[in-house]
Amino acid sequence: MMLALAGCEVKTGDSWDHRVVLASDLTPSAVDGQWEGQWQSHEFLDNGLIHFVIVPSDVAQVPTMLPAVASLPEPGTRRYLAKVTMWHFGRLCPEDFNMVLIATATKNGQIQFHGDRDMGPLGGFCKYDGFVDSNKAVLSFVAEEDFGSLVLRRVVNTR
C-alpha cells in the first residue's frame, strides 16, 4: 500500500524497524499494539506519517518523559501509554513524545479514549479524544494554537 504524504510517496511500513502489514478489519477492537497512519494540522497546514506503540499502563515501563498522571483511572476505564513518533511535512523532522490514553469500551464494540498533554512552551496544552473500531483508530486534537486529526491502522509484526 502506498500513502501520499506532502507530495512524496511513502510505502506503508517503511519506517518501522521491522517488516509490518496492515491488520484485517475483522478482528475485535483493542487499543494496544502498533499503529500507523497520517496526521493533519488544520491550523498550520502541517501533516505527515505517524506511528503509535500503545501498551497498557500496568505493564509499561514508565519513561522519564511520560506525562504525569496524578489519579487512578475511573471505574470502567483503562489507562494506556502511547509512544508516538510523528513526522512533519510528510517525512521531515521526526518528533518523539509520549501520551496517556484513558479508554472505555462501548456497547457497540468501539473503544473510546481521551486525554490531555502539555506539549511544552512551543506547543502548549493539548486535549485529544477518539475511538478504535476494529483495526482503525480516529483521533482529533485541540491545542492552544492548533487543531487537527489522525487516522491510524493497526499494523502487525511479520518478523
Z-matrix of the N, CA and C atoms (Angstrom, degrees):
N
C 1 1.456
C 2 1.516 1 108.71
N 3 1.318 2 116.95 1 139.42
C 4 1.462 3 121.45 2 179.71
C 5 1.522 4 108.63 3 -112.68
N 6 1.307 5 116.54 4 138.24
C 7 1.457 6 122.21 5 175.52
C 8 1.514 7 107.89 6 -111.79
N 9 1.314 8 118.46 7 133.71
C 10 1.462 9 121.42 8 176.55
C 11 1.517 10 107.78 9 -93.91
N 12 1.298 11 116.64 10 117.73
C 13 1.465 12 121.66 11 -177.36
C 14 1.517 13 109.39 12 -129.28
N 15 1.311 14 116.68 13 117.75
C 16 1.455 15 123.15 14 174.63
C 17 1.520 16 112.00 15 47.47
N 18 1.327 17 115.69 16 44.99
C 19 1.451 18 119.32 17 174.34
C 20 1.508 19 115.87 18 83.09
N 21 1.322 20 119.53 19 1.57
C 22 1.456 21 120.75 20 177.82
C 23 1.521 22 108.37 21 -126.70
N 24 1.313 23 116.97 22 153.76
C 25 1.452 24 120.61 23 179.69
C 26 1.518 25 109.61 24 -95.79
N 27 1.330 26 116.00 25 135.45
C 28 1.455 27 122.34 26 -179.75
C 29 1.521 28 107.04 27 -127.65
N 30 1.312 29 117.48 28 125.52
C 31 1.456 30 120.27 29 178.14
C 32 1.525 31 108.90 30 -78.00
N 33 1.342 32 116.46 31 131.59
C 34 1.454 33 121.35 32 179.50
C 35 1.517 34 109.94 33 -54.24
N 36 1.313 35 116.85 34 133.31
C 37 1.460 36 121.56 35 177.00
C 38 1.510 37 114.67 36 90.23
N 39 1.345 38 119.28 37 -8.56
C 40 1.462 39 121.07 38 -176.24
C 41 1.521 40 113.82 39 -62.13
N 42 1.322 41 118.77 40 -30.77
C 43 1.455 42 119.30 41 -173.34
C 44 1.524 43 113.28 42 -98.40
N 45 1.332 44 118.95 43 6.90
C 46 1.461 45 121.34 44 172.49
C 47 1.517 46 107.90 45 -81.73
N 48 1.335 47 117.08 46 159.22
C 49 1.465 48 119.88 47 178.61
C 50 1.527 49 111.49 48 -85.84
N 51 1.333 50 118.03 49 9.52
C 52 1.457 51 123.84 50 176.98
C 53 1.524 52 108.57 51 -152.82
N 54 1.319 53 117.18 52 163.24
C 55 1.462 54 121.64 53 -179.47
C 56 1.527 55 109.93 54 -70.04
N 57 1.337 56 116.69 55 136.21
C 58 1.459 57 121.95 56 179.13
C 59 1.526 58 110.20 57 -134.84
N 60 1.316 59 116.21 58 158.46
C 61 1.464 60 123.12 59 171.52
C 62 1.518 61 108.03 60 -134.04
N 63 1.336 62 117.33 61 159.41
C 64 1.457 63 120.58 62 176.96
C 65 1.517 64 109.46 63 -74.48
N 66 1.312 65 117.36 64 142.79
C 67 1.468 66 122.53 65 -178.91
C 68 1.518 67 110.91 66 -80.46
N 69 1.303 68 115.63 67 161.34
C 70 1.458 69 123.08 68 178.63
C 71 1.523 70 110.76 69 -71.47
N 72 1.330 71 117.14 70 150.07
C 73 1.461 72 121.84 71 175.38
C 74 1.524 73 112.51 72 -76.11
N 75 1.320 74 117.62 73 -6.48
C 76 1.455 75 120.74 74 -172.78
C 77 1.524 76 113.85 75 -90.48
N 78 1.318 77 118.63 76 -1.71
C 79 1.454 78 120.57 77 -179.29
C 80 1.526 79 110.06 78 -88.95
N 81 1.343 80 117.70 79 154.67
C 82 1.465 81 119.82 80 -178.03
C 83 1.535 82 112.04 81 -65.98
N 84 1.319 83 115.23 82 158.38
C 85 1.464 84 121.08 83 179.32
C 86 1.523 85 110.74 84 -67.42
N 87 1.307 86 115.79 85 139.42
C 88 1.465 87 123.75 86 173.06
C 89 1.515 88 107.20 87 -156.15
N 90 1.309 89 117.16 88 143.05
C 91 1.459 90 121.06 89 -177.66
C 92 1.524 91 110.81 90 -83.20
N 93 1.334 92 117.69 91 -40.52
C 94 1.457 93 119.35 92 -172.92
C 95 1.525 94 111.69 93 -72.00
N 96 1.334 95 114.25 94 154.63
C 97 1.459 96 121.22 95 179.91
C 98 1.516 97 111.19 96 129.08
N 99 1.326 98 114.87 97 -167.89
C 100 1.456 99 122.50 98 179.16
C 101 1.526 100 108.67 99 -101.26
N 102 1.322 101 116.08 100 136.92
C 103 1.456 102 122.45 101 -177.64
C 104 1.524 103 109.00 102 -132.28
N 105 1.319 104 116.66 103 147.90
C 106 1.462 105 122.03 104 177.44
C 107 1.517 106 108.67 105 -141.33
N 108 1.309 107 116.92 106 144.08
C 109 1.457 108 119.47 107 178.37
C 110 1.503 109 112.13 108 -176.30
N 111 1.327 110 114.13 109 -153.74
C 112 1.453 111 121.56 110 -179.44
C 113 1.519 112 109.29 111 -125.44
N 114 1.325 113 115.34 112 148.60
C 115 1.458 114 120.83 113 174.66
C 116 1.519 115 107.65 114 -124.19
N 117 1.322 116 115.22 115 156.06
C 118 1.457 117 121.39 116 -178.34
C 119 1.519 118 109.39 117 -141.47
N 120 1.331 119 116.37 118 125.38
C 121 1.456 120 122.27 119 170.38
C 122 1.526 121 106.90 120 -91.75
N 123 1.312 122 117.36 121 123.45
C 124 1.458 123 119.86 122 -177.61
C 125 1.527 124 112.11 123 -85.78
N 126 1.310 125 117.98 124 -20.99
C 127 1.463 126 121.04 125 -179.68
C 128 1.528 127 111.53 126 -86.19
N 129 1.342 128 117.05 127 -43.40
C 130 1.459 129 120.97 128 -175.03
C 131 1.526 130 112.94 129 -99.87
N 132 1.335 131 117.53 130 0.56
C 133 1.460 132 122.92 131 179.64
C 134 1.529 133 112.26 132 57.90
N 135 1.305 134 117.05 133 28.25
C 136 1.465 135 123.79 134 176.34
C 137 1.523 136 107.31 135 -91.54
N 138 1.325 137 116.97 136 152.10
C 139 1.461 138 120.91 137 178.15
C 140 1.514 139 108.28 138 -162.69
N 141 1.327 140 116.26 139 167.45
C 142 1.452 141 118.67 140 176.16
C 143 1.507 142 113.20 141 166.98
N 144 1.296 143 113.57 142 -175.91
C 145 1.452 144 122.98 143 177.84
C 146 1.527 145 108.95 144 -72.77
N 147 1.331 146 116.55 145 147.79
C 148 1.465 147 120.29 146 177.14
C 149 1.519 148 109.34 147 -143.41
N 150 1.330 149 116.23 148 140.93
C 151 1.468 150 123.93 149 175.93
C 152 1.516 151 109.08 150 -119.99
N 153 1.314 152 116.89 151 139.78
C 154 1.458 153 123.61 152 171.00
C 155 1.525 154 107.29 153 -123.57
N 156 1.319 155 117.79 154 136.48
C 157 1.459 156 123.16 155 165.71
C 158 1.518 157 104.70 156 -120.45
N 159 1.337 158 116.30 157 113.52
C 160 1.464 159 122.14 158 -171.02
C 161 1.516 160 109.82 159 -115.43
N 162 1.341 161 116.13 160 129.94
C 163 1.465 162 121.56 161 177.49
C 164 1.530 163 108.58 162 -132.73
N 165 1.345 164 117.20 163 149.58
C 166 1.466 165 119.30 164 174.57
C 167 1.527 166 110.18 165 -58.87
N 168 1.315 167 117.47 166 139.89
C 169 1.467 168 120.35 167 -175.09
C 170 1.520 169 112.85 168 -64.43
N 171 1.344 170 117.71 169 -26.37
C 172 1.463 171 118.65 170 -178.50
C 173 1.524 172 113.23 171 -73.62
N 174 1.331 173 118.36 172 -13.36
C 175 1.467 174 120.79 173 177.07
C 176 1.521 175 112.18 174 -115.05
N 177 1.318 176 117.76 175 -1.74
C 178 1.466 177 121.55 176 -177.08
C 179 1.516 178 111.34 177 -80.76
N 180 1.322 179 114.74 178 144.22
C 181 1.457 180 119.69 179 167.83
C 182 1.517 181 105.89 180 -80.78
N 183 1.300 182 117.23 181 123.10
C 184 1.459 183 120.39 182 -174.04
C 185 1.523 184 109.79 183 -79.28
N 186 1.331 185 117.62 184 113.97
C 187 1.464 186 119.63 185 176.79
C 188 1.524 187 110.44 186 -73.81
N 189 1.309 188 115.69 187 155.94
C 190 1.465 189 119.99 188 -177.44
C 191 1.516 190 111.82 189 -65.58
N 192 1.329 191 118.64 190 -23.59
C 193 1.461 192 120.06 191 -178.26
C 194 1.534 193 113.01 192 -94.55
N 195 1.334 194 118.52 193 10.80
C 196 1.456 195 121.50 194 179.21
C 197 1.524 196 110.00 195 -70.86
N 198 1.312 197 116.99 196 136.77
C 199 1.468 198 118.51 197 177.51
C 200 1.530 199 110.70 198 -59.14
N 201 1.296 200 116.30 199 141.25
C 202 1.466 201 121.08 200 -179.53
C 203 1.525 202 110.09 201 -71.44
N 204 1.324 203 116.07 202 138.93
C 205 1.460 204 121.97 203 175.98
C 206 1.517 205 106.44 204 -124.18
N 207 1.325 206 115.66 205 113.40
C 208 1.462 207 119.77 206 -170.74
C 209 1.521 208 113.76 207 -82.09
N 210 1.318 209 119.04 208 -26.01
C 211 1.456 210 119.94 209 -172.58
C 212 1.524 211 111.54 210 -117.24
N 213 1.327 212 115.10 211 161.97
C 214 1.458 213 120.99 212 174.71
C 215 1.523 214 109.17 213 -73.29
N 216 1.334 215 117.61 214 156.40
C 217 1.473 216 119.04 215 177.06
C 218 1.522 217 110.83 216 -62.86
N 219 1.318 218 116.21 217 148.07
C 220 1.462 219 120.96 218 176.56
C 221 1.519 220 109.34 219 -68.58
N 222 1.335 221 118.18 220 154.79
C 223 1.467 222 120.40 221 177.55
C 224 1.532 223 110.80 222 -55.87
N 225 1.319 224 116.07 223 138.20
C 226 1.460 225 121.35 224 -179.76
C 227 1.508 226 114.91 225 85.37
N 228 1.347 227 116.93 226 1.33
C 229 1.462 228 120.24 227 178.69
C 230 1.521 229 109.70 228 -117.03
N 231 1.314 230 115.08 229 162.57
C 232 1.462 231 121.09 230 175.24
C 233 1.517 232 107.69 231 -134.59
N 234 1.309 233 116.14 232 141.57
C 235 1.461 234 121.88 233 -177.91
C 236 1.530 235 109.69 234 -101.33
N 237 1.338 236 115.64 235 135.85
C 238 1.467 237 123.04 236 177.94
C 239 1.516 238 109.37 237 -125.09
N 240 1.306 239 115.63 238 152.68
C 241 1.462 240 122.04 239 174.61
C 242 1.523 241 108.10 240 -110.77
N 243 1.317 242 116.46 241 132.01
C 244 1.463 243 121.96 242 -179.07
C 245 1.519 244 109.70 243 -117.59
N 246 1.333 245 115.93 244 125.87
C 247 1.465 246 122.02 245 170.22
C 248 1.520 247 105.97 246 -95.76
N 249 1.316 248 116.20 247 120.05
C 250 1.455 249 121.71 248 -171.52
C 251 1.526 250 110.08 249 -116.15
N 252 1.322 251 115.73 250 135.78
C 253 1.460 252 121.95 251 167.90
C 254 1.514 253 106.35 252 -124.06
N 255 1.320 254 115.96 253 122.89
C 256 1.463 255 120.14 254 177.91
C 257 1.519 256 108.89 255 -126.03
N 258 1.324 257 114.60 256 144.08
C 259 1.457 258 120.94 257 179.45
C 260 1.520 259 107.74 258 -108.72
N 261 1.337 260 115.10 259 136.83
C 262 1.465 261 120.86 260 179.25
C 263 1.520 262 110.08 261 -91.84
N 264 1.334 263 115.85 262 145.57
C 265 1.463 264 123.38 263 177.68
C 266 1.521 265 111.63 264 50.35
N 267 1.326 266 115.14 265 54.55
C 268 1.462 267 121.19 266 179.50
C 269 1.511 268 110.46 267 91.63
N 270 1.321 269 116.70 268 -101.91
C 271 1.466 270 121.70 269 -177.99
C 272 1.527 271 111.73 270 -123.37
N 273 1.312 272 117.69 271 25.38
C 274 1.459 273 121.78 272 179.36
C 275 1.523 274 109.76 273 -99.81
N 276 1.284 275 117.10 274 154.72
C 277 1.467 276 124.12 275 169.88
C 278 1.526 277 114.04 276 50.49
N 279 1.333 278 118.85 277 73.04
C 280 1.463 279 119.25 278 177.26
C 281 1.525 280 111.50 279 -66.65
N 282 1.328 281 115.59 280 145.96
C 283 1.464 282 122.62 281 178.46
C 284 1.521 283 107.73 282 -131.82
N 285 1.328 284 117.38 283 129.73
C 286 1.460 285 122.85 284 178.76
C 287 1.521 286 109.50 285 -110.03
N 288 1.338 287 116.16 286 136.95
C 289 1.456 288 120.71 287 174.17
C 290 1.526 289 108.43 288 -158.46
N 291 1.312 290 116.39 289 169.80
C 292 1.464 291 123.37 290 179.38
C 293 1.517 292 109.29 291 -119.41
N 294 1.319 293 115.47 292 152.12
C 295 1.455 294 119.83 293 177.17
C 296 1.523 295 109.96 294 -147.89
N 297 1.305 296 116.03 295 159.16
C 298 1.457 297 123.37 296 179.30
C 299 1.525 298 108.37 297 -105.06
N 300 1.338 299 116.42 298 133.02
C 301 1.458 300 122.18 299 175.07
C 302 1.526 301 107.91 300 -113.41
N 303 1.303 302 117.87 301 128.27
C 304 1.456 303 122.27 302 175.58
C 305 1.521 304 106.22 303 -106.32
N 306 1.340 305 116.20 304 114.46
C 307 1.461 306 121.49 305 -169.25
C 308 1.516 307 112.70 306 -112.34
N 309 1.337 308 115.21 307 147.97
C 310 1.456 309 123.67 308 176.89
C 311 1.522 310 108.60 309 -136.03
N 312 1.327 311 116.91 310 127.47
C 313 1.465 312 121.02 311 175.74
C 314 1.525 313 108.99 312 -74.99
N 315 1.333 314 116.55 313 142.44
C 316 1.461 315 121.21 314 178.76
C 317 1.528 316 110.26 315 -110.47
N 318 1.320 317 116.18 316 167.23
C 319 1.463 318 121.49 317 -178.44
C 320 1.529 319 112.70 318 -65.62
N 321 1.334 320 117.53 319 -26.82
C 322 1.455 321 120.38 320 -177.19
C 323 1.531 322 113.19 321 -87.02
N 324 1.334 323 117.83 322 6.72
C 325 1.457 324 121.35 323 177.78
C 326 1.520 325 114.34 324 94.24
N 327 1.312 326 118.35 325 -11.66
C 328 1.458 327 120.31 326 175.93
C 329 1.522 328 109.89 327 -76.53
N 330 1.305 329 114.80 328 160.35
C 331 1.459 330 121.76 329 171.19
C 332 1.518 331 106.53 330 -118.74
N 333 1.319 332 116.33 331 120.25
C 334 1.464 333 120.70 332 177.83
C 335 1.527 334 108.41 333 -96.30
N 336 1.342 335 116.08 334 145.89
C 337 1.461 336 119.51 335 178.04
C 338 1.520 337 110.14 336 -142.29
N 339 1.328 338 113.93 337 160.36
C 340 1.461 339 120.85 338 178.36
C 341 1.524 340 108.19 339 -153.74
N 342 1.314 341 114.98 340 171.33
C 343 1.453 342 120.89 341 176.21
C 344 1.508 343 110.45 342 173.74
N 345 1.308 344 115.25 343 -178.28
C 346 1.457 345 121.29 344 174.87
C 347 1.514 346 108.68 345 -149.32
N 348 1.313 347 114.72 346 160.54
C 349 1.457 348 119.75 347 -174.82
C 350 1.517 349 109.89 348 -156.79
N 351 1.328 350 116.07 349 140.68
C 352 1.455 351 121.77 350 172.47
C 353 1.522 352 107.26 351 -86.45
N 354 1.323 353 117.62 352 114.84
C 355 1.460 354 122.69 353 -177.67
C 356 1.531 355 112.27 354 -87.90
N 357 1.317 356 117.45 355 9.21
C 358 1.459 357 120.94 356 177.36
C 359 1.515 358 112.48 357 92.16
N 360 1.343 359 116.01 358 -176.97
C 361 1.462 360 120.07 359 -173.53
C 362 1.531 361 113.83 360 -63.55
N 363 1.316 362 118.63 361 -28.89
C 364 1.463 363 119.88 362 -179.67
C 365 1.526 364 112.75 363 -86.25
N 366 1.334 365 117.27 364 -31.40
C 367 1.460 366 120.45 365 -175.94
C 368 1.504 367 114.88 366 -97.55
N 369 1.341 368 116.76 367 -26.47
C 370 1.456 369 120.41 368 -178.64
C 371 1.514 370 113.19 369 73.50
N 372 1.307 371 115.72 370 -165.61
C 373 1.456 372 123.18 371 -177.17
C 374 1.523 373 109.32 372 -85.11
N 375 1.331 374 117.52 373 136.76
C 376 1.459 375 122.93 374 -176.24
C 377 1.523 376 110.19 375 -129.73
N 378 1.334 377 117.01 376 134.24
C 379 1.469 378 122.46 377 173.32
C 380 1.518 379 107.22 378 -113.17
N 381 1.346 380 116.01 379 144.75
C 382 1.458 381 119.76 380 -179.49
C 383 1.520 382 109.54 381 -143.30
N 384 1.323 383 115.39 382 152.94
C 385 1.453 384 121.39 383 172.64
C 386 1.522 385 108.61 384 -153.14
N 387 1.336 386 114.84 385 162.52
C 388 1.446 387 118.86 386 -178.40
C 389 1.507 388 111.40 387 -179.67
N 390 1.332 389 114.67 388 -164.37
C 391 1.451 390 119.81 389 179.98
C 392 1.522 391 110.47 390 -150.96
N 393 1.323 392 114.60 391 157.96
C 394 1.459 393 123.17 392 171.60
C 395 1.515 394 106.24 393 -115.53
N 396 1.322 395 115.99 394 129.12
C 397 1.457 396 122.03 395 176.06
C 398 1.521 397 106.67 396 -130.83
N 399 1.316 398 116.15 397 104.91
C 400 1.464 399 123.02 398 -174.29
C 401 1.529 400 108.16 399 61.71
N 402 1.303 401 118.45 400 -114.34
C 403 1.470 402 121.02 401 -177.35
C 404 1.515 403 112.87 402 -113.66
N 405 1.331 404 116.13 403 26.97
C 406 1.456 405 122.25 404 175.15
C 407 1.519 406 108.05 405 -123.69
N 408 1.314 407 116.48 406 136.50
C 409 1.465 408 121.54 407 175.94
C 410 1.520 409 108.30 408 -125.43
N 411 1.312 410 115.60 409 139.81
C 412 1.461 411 122.35 410 177.82
C 413 1.522 412 106.83 411 -127.16
N 414 1.322 413 116.95 412 133.27
C 415 1.459 414 121.98 413 -177.31
C 416 1.516 415 108.55 414 -137.23
N 417 1.328 416 116.74 415 140.49
C 418 1.462 417 121.22 416 171.68
C 419 1.525 418 108.14 417 -120.71
N 420 1.316 419 115.71 418 150.98
C 421 1.467 420 119.79 419 -179.83
C 422 1.520 421 110.16 420 -136.09
N 423 1.332 422 114.60 421 151.66
C 424 1.459 423 122.39 422 175.40
C 425 1.516 424 106.63 423 -134.65
N 426 1.320 425 115.88 424 122.65
C 427 1.462 426 122.20 425 176.79
C 428 1.527 427 108.42 426 -116.57
N 429 1.321 428 116.24 427 178.07
C 430 1.462 429 120.26 428 -177.54
C 431 1.524 430 112.44 429 -58.85
N 432 1.343 431 117.34 430 -38.19
C 433 1.458 432 120.13 431 -177.43
C 434 1.520 433 112.98 432 -125.37
N 435 1.329 434 118.21 433 18.29
C 436 1.456 435 119.88 434 -175.58
C 437 1.528 436 109.95 435 -156.45
N 438 1.311 437 115.91 436 162.35
C 439 1.461 438 122.62 437 170.40
C 440 1.518 439 107.09 438 -152.74
N 441 1.332 440 115.85 439 156.12
C 442 1.448 441 117.95 440 -178.50
C 443 1.507 442 113.13 441 -176.36
N 444 1.332 443 115.38 442 -165.26
C 445 1.454 444 120.47 443 -175.18
C 446 1.526 445 111.19 444 -148.76
N 447 1.334 446 114.64 445 161.32
C 448 1.462 447 122.79 446 175.83
C 449 1.519 448 107.89 447 -135.49
N 450 1.314 449 116.18 448 144.70
C 451 1.454 450 122.61 449 170.79
C 452 1.518 451 106.19 450 -127.51
N 453 1.331 452 116.30 451 123.76
C 454 1.467 453 122.35 452 -174.62
C 455 1.518 454 110.64 453 -123.55
N 456 1.327 455 115.36 454 150.54
C 457 1.461 456 122.83 455 171.74
C 458 1.520 457 107.86 456 -123.79
N 459 1.326 458 115.79 457 141.29
C 460 1.465 459 120.25 458 177.17
C 461 1.524 460 108.46 459 -68.03
N 462 1.322 461 116.47 460 139.13
C 463 1.472 462 121.30 461 173.22
C 464 1.516 463 108.42 462 -114.55
N 465 1.328 464 115.00 463 154.60
C 466 1.449 465 121.88 464 -176.34
C 467 1.520 466 108.10 465 -118.90
N 468 1.312 467 116.19 466 131.84
C 469 1.459 468 122.10 467 177.54
C 470 1.527 469 108.51 468 -68.82
N 471 1.320 470 117.00 469 126.60
C 472 1.472 471 120.18 470 -179.86
C 473 1.521 472 111.62 471 -116.29
N 474 1.308 473 116.98 472 24.10
C 475 1.465 474 120.39 473 179.05
C 476 1.500 475 110.89 474 -61.89
